[in-house]
Amino acid sequence: MKSALVIWLCSLVAKLPLRVLHCLGAVLGKLTYKLSRAYAKRMRENLGNALKGYSDAEFRKVLHAGIAEAGRGAIELIWIWCRPLGEVKASVRECHGWEHVENARSNGKGIVFLTPHLGCFDVSAIYAATFMPMIVLYRPPRLAWLDPLMRRGRERGQLRLARTDVSGVRLLYKALKRGEAIGLLPDQVPGNGEGEWVDFFGRPAYTMTLIGRLVQSSGAAVLLASVERLEKGAGYILRIIPLRLVDGAPISRQVNAALEELVLSNPAQYLWSYNRYKTPPGVRPAINQEKKSQ
């Protein structure tokens, strides 16, 4: 009952133009920043850690923009999930680097899309799945009544979701063996036993090892996909670049290094409020890991 009501309400909100929702989102972002001390502190710390070479004025400019962008990113999901698929696809005004997708497909390779919490990351998978079958790994929300809305909004066209459990990982392996595409959030904190401590902007971050296992077992192409949110609700720009992996170097470290470069290309639209440096339940804190290796 609650899920049906939420879907109905979101469908009404989604009728508003994207530019209006982005204006409302900017207000939402500012209110959240002012009302939640924990949220504001995490955002300042994460951003400050990444922008160590910036002046105070430059930092404040990015922080101010990032506060508004975080709100836009939250509220635009209603539009992305509830508007017709063709309209969502058309909101991607430009796509750069699609030739890397075509090259991988022409060579019969599966594709691992790595889409960090940058810009409107949800729209990248929805767009790609209008051209090919795709499975995206997702973690069900803590609020169970939100799950139907999330699945309804994402599982459209040729896009399917795989839960973050053993059965979901099996679906990813099978898709790559068939030469299909999968999608992962490479900066999402994994559960106990599913990651390792790797530096991200100079701080240990528990980083998923699944990417390395998938690539090594399948030989799939690895593509970084990022989506820039345009001003005034004008839509999005999707950029796809290949991740050139170096043999012998830990894949998780290479991924984090590539993500750092990608994030710094558009720092205001990265989700700095995400608790990237948390220690998952059951995982030894990074300091213990460092002492053990010494």
Buried (B, 14 or more C-beta within 10 A) or exposed (E): EEBEEBBEEBBEBBEBEBBBBBBBBBEBBBEBBEEEEEBBEBBBEBBBBBBEEBEEEEBEEBBEBBBBBBBBBBBBBBBBBBBEBEEBBEBBEEBEBBEBBEBBBEEEBBBBBBBBBBBBBBBBBBBBBBBBBBBBBBBBEEEEBBBBBBBBBBBBBBBBBBEBEEEBBEBBBBBBEEBBBBBBBBBBBBBEEBBBBBBBBEBBBBBBBBBBBBBEEBEBBBBBBBBBBBEEBEBBBBBBBBBEBEEEEBBBBBBBBBBBEBBEEBBBBBBBBBEBBEBEEEBEEBEEBEEEEE
